[in-house]
């Protein structure tokens, strides 16, 4: 061992020192508030547990990924650079089964019309 003294280790503090910035934790993007709003529209008296919300969030994320992947493939097949509502609609028909696809396309069409109306 050497005769030199080791430098003092800083003690952990609960507060942030002046002038020092800490790295912020990146927020995870979730669909929680949207799932909750739809739940309250359908069943106002019902709640949802944290675990159920996690499962629903994973489900929505998975379906979104599947539709996006399918729409991207459709763009590649038709040699297009732009992803349009038509590709999304076709991807929804391919990914979602029967009546669910029809309902999703109907709701998507209403959303697109509402968006175009808000631009004018």
Protein Blocks (a to p, Z undefined) as FASTA:
>chain_A
ZZbdcdddddddfbdcehiacddddddddfklmmmmmmmmmmmmbccdfklmmmmmmmmm
mmmmmmmmmmmmmmmmnopabdcfklmmmmmmmmpgcjlmmmmmmmmmmmmmmmmmmmZZ
